[in-house]
Amino acid sequence: MVKHIKTCSNNYNIEDVKDKVLKDVNHNGKIVNWSEKKLKTIELAESYKRLGFGFENKYYRVKDCGTYLEYKRFKEDNSLKLNQANFCKVRLCPMCSWRRSLKIYGQVSKVMNHLSSNGDYEYLFLTLTTKNCTCDDLKKSIDNIFQAFNKMTKRVKYKNSIKGHFRALEVTHNLDTNSSSFDTYHPHLHCILVVNKSYFTDKRYYISQKDWTSIWKSCLKVDYNPIVDIRKFKDAKGRGIEKSIAETAKYTVKSDDYIVKDDITNEIIETMTDDAVFILDQSLAYRRLTAFGGILKLIHQELNLDDAEDGDLVNTDNEDLRDDLDYIIETYSWNIGYKQYLRVN
């Protein structure tokens, strides 16, 4: 992890500009660490630079991502709301991945809130896996897992029992040097499923753990029993089931899976980083990592929400809309020397 220090190189003392440093606090009172995201973005940009031919455009786009942030500061409560920013939308960009995960979280929350207030349903969380694969097989493995999911949704048993779904792809990279599967990749799907209340009591609709495994194995066309986890969502600590469901929508390809660092020195291992960036960039290109289906897709359209992956990353559908007229505009710019966002107006 990148550690922030008060005194930067070249005599950049953060104390000299501490009054200008961006202090963004979310609706839960948690400080939003923009500088941490930006530093990871710079690390990815450097990897694209080292990869060279074919990646020059992504290098410049990622390097410039998030260098400019414009906020509305509301005079009533002194809170900030992002108004404009320059996001690159490169698939692996840590800054954009973070904003995209907020957007997906916000949209799933809205869809589930709407469904819960207009219907009487139960919800399941389904995890579908396949065996770890090497970097050379990752693209093919992801192809297979998506094709298998599409086949599964067309099965009569699934169509009769499942009223809607949200699915998200996650790819993890095994970086445990003591593991027999070191440097392999694990693509898998996390799914939210909507079922009628009668699902658990009517044998015509209920799908057991064994049946889920059998169906997934058949659709995946493998000669082993893949790990399948199916569980019912429960209302946790009074938070509301829709919020618990929305928590599952935040899966992304995490930067720690491709920005590889030495456990002791914390220095970037360039060869492994560049290999991982290359294979993930190529394997995830031109794919939809998330998708709504069935009744959830219809609600998404009814609410007129924009594209969860390629849409606006400034407005994430995860914040309260405000129409306050009394606000001022504050602009922050990324300062290379201080490694912080500093106010420029």
SULRA-V895757 format. One record per helix or strand of 3 or more residues. SS is the DSSP state (hx for helix, st for strand). FROM is the first residue (numbers start at 1). TO is the last residue. Records with the same first field share a line. If there is no record, write none. Layout:
SS=FROM-TO  FROM-TO
This chain:
hx=14-20  34-51  56-64  94-118  135-153  156-161  197-200  209-220  241-250  255-257  270-284  295-302
st=68-74  80-85  121-129  164-173  185-196  228-232  290-294  327-335  340-343
